[in-house]
């Protein structure tokens, strides 16, 4: 793809952007069964911009100071913030109306019944196939006990669904503080978390992008990102 930019300009332009995944057959099936992409919108830049420099000021005096990755993000100019639509999984206390709406939207993909716009469905299936209940169980370096390849395919499918809703390259902020944004962070983390067992360098690119995406980093991606801080136990 010709961009008209020098290699350095291209590197700077894509720095920290979410990578782009091409769909595999499972992801293509999920995309084909989407009735529409999840809605996503930019908050009014006049009212809401994320200032990385201001955010990191309060962390500069912590032991060890800012990591190389955090210093890089702190130099960014203020960026727009985004919000996303969320399809909620049924849970205890969900209304009958919600449960019916969820079930009405469900389809069969890869032999599993799920709502094609529910990002949490993809991450749940991915971790189940990996033999884990959630990312909290996958905090070591040993491969998960289940089918890692199948788990990765499901996480990849979820990321491909997410990609339909955001511009590329996406270099703005999608705050985890917004409840409806959290499934996006969970599916991105699921993909990077599972990928690190087979392709750690590629996974590092995803973890790095997640810190650019949400500098508050509520999921701990910075501890697995190149140039990030060391985790204290």
N, C-alpha and C positions, 0 to 999 in steps of 0.2 A: 504494500500500500504506500503510494507516494503522498507525503505530507507537505512537501515544500519546505521542510525545516531541516537544519543541520542536525547531525546526530546528537550534539549537546543540547540543542533547543528541544529536540524530540524527547530526550531523557528528562529534561527539566519539566516539559509539558505533562508527561505521564507520571512524574514522581508522586508516589503515594496514591495513585488512582487505583480503584478496584480493578484487578485483572478481568479479562473477558474469557468465558468458557464457551467452547463450541459444544453443542448438544450431542450426546451419545444417543443410541436408540431409546433408552429409557427416558432420558430428558426430552427427546423429540416427541415421544408418546405423551408425556405430561404437557408439553406445549401445545400439542394438537388438541388436547382435551380442555384447554383453558377457554372459558367463554369470553374472557377479557383479561388483560393484565391487572394486577393490583394497582389501585390509584395511588399516585405519589405526587406531591406538590411542594414547591418551594415556599417557605414562609416569607412574608413581606420583608425585603431587605432593608426597608426604611425602619422597621421595628425590631428585627431580630437578625443579628449577625453574630457569628462565633469568633471571638478574638483569642487566638491561641496564645499570643504573648501575655495578655492579661491572665489567662487561665493558668499558665505555668509559673507566673511570678511567685505565687504562694508556695510553690514546691521547690524553689531554687535553694532554699536554706536547709532542706532536709539532708540527713546524712547521705553522702555520696553525690548530692546535687542531682541535676538532670542528666539523663542518659544522652548518648549521641543522637538517638532517634528523637527523643523529646526536645532536644535543642533545635533539631532540624524543623520539627513541626512548629515550635514556638516562633520561628522566623517568618511563618506564613502570614500573609495579610488576612484581615477579617474575611470570613467566608460565609456564604448563605447556609441556612439550615433547612432541612427537609422533614416532612412528615409522610407517613405511609398509611394506607388503609390496612386493616387487620381482619383476617377471618379467624375467629376464636374457635378453638377446639371445645367441644362440649365438656363440661366439668360439673362437679357437685354444685348444685345451686343454680345451674343454667336453667333458663326458662324453657318451657315447652316450645314456645315460639322460636327461640334461638335454636334449639335442638332440631326442630323440623326444618328450619332454613338451612342448617348445616347439612342435614341428611339429604335434602332436596338437591343440594349442590354436589354431592359426592358422586364419584365415578370410579371405575376400576382401572388402575394403572399398574402394570407389572405384577398383576395378581393380587394387589392390595387395594382395599377400598379406602378412599380418602377424598378430601375436598381439594381440587387442583390448585386453588389459590391460598390454601392454608399452609404457610411455610413451616409451622410447627409440626404438621403431619409428616413432612419430609425428614426433618431432623429426628423426630421420634422413631420413625421406621429405620433410619440409618443407624442410630445407636442400638436399637433392638437387634438388628442384623449383626452388628459388631459384637453382640453379647454384653452390652452395657445398658444401664438404665438411663444414663445421661452423661454429659461431658465431665461431670464431677468424678465419675469413676475412671476416667481416662487421663489421670494426671501423672502417670509414670511413662517410662520409655518402652516397656514391654508391649508388643502388639496385642490388641484386644483379642479375646478368645474366640470370637465369632467369625463370620465371613466378611473380612475387611473389604474385599473387592466389591461385593454387593452393597455393603454399607456406603462405600464411596460413590457408587453409581446413584444411590438415592440422595445423598447430600449434594452431588453435582446437579441432579435434576432440580432440587430446590433452589440452588443458586441460579440456574438457568431461568427459572420462573421469576426470581427476583430481578434478574437482569432486564426483563421486559419492561420494568417499571421505572428504571433510572437511566438518565442519559449517559452516553459513553464518550470520553472517559469521565467517570464520576469522581470529582475532587472536592466536593462540598462536605457538609457535616450532616450526619444522620444520627441524632442524639439518642442514646439508650435511655435517657431520662424520659422520653416520650414513650408511654406504655405500648402504643401501637407499633412503634419501631422495633420493639424487642425481638419479634420472630425473625426479622431480617438479620439481626446480629447473631441469633442462635444458629441459623442455617449457615451463615458464613463461618462461624467458629466451628461448627460440626465438620464442614468440609476441610478446613485447614487442620483441625485437630486429627482427623482420620488420615489426611494426606501425609502428615509428618511421619507416619510409620513407614511409608514407602518412598516418599520423595521430600525429604526434610527441607531442601533448599527451596523448592517450589512452595512448600507450605509456609516458609519464612516470608515469602513475598506477600502471601495472603494475610498473615498475622500483622505484618508491617502496614499494609493497606487498612486493616481494621483500626489501627491506632490513629491513622490520619482521618479515618471516617468518624471516629468518636474518641477524641483525645482523653476524655474522662476514663475510657477503657474499663468499663464495669465488668468485662468478661476476662480480663487478664491477658489479652493478646500480646501486650508489650513485653511480657516475660518470655515469650517464645519468638519475638521478632528480632531480626538482626539489628544490633545497635541498641537494643532495649535494656532496661535495668535488670539486674540480677534479683531474683525473688528471695526475700528473707523468710526463713522458716523458724 
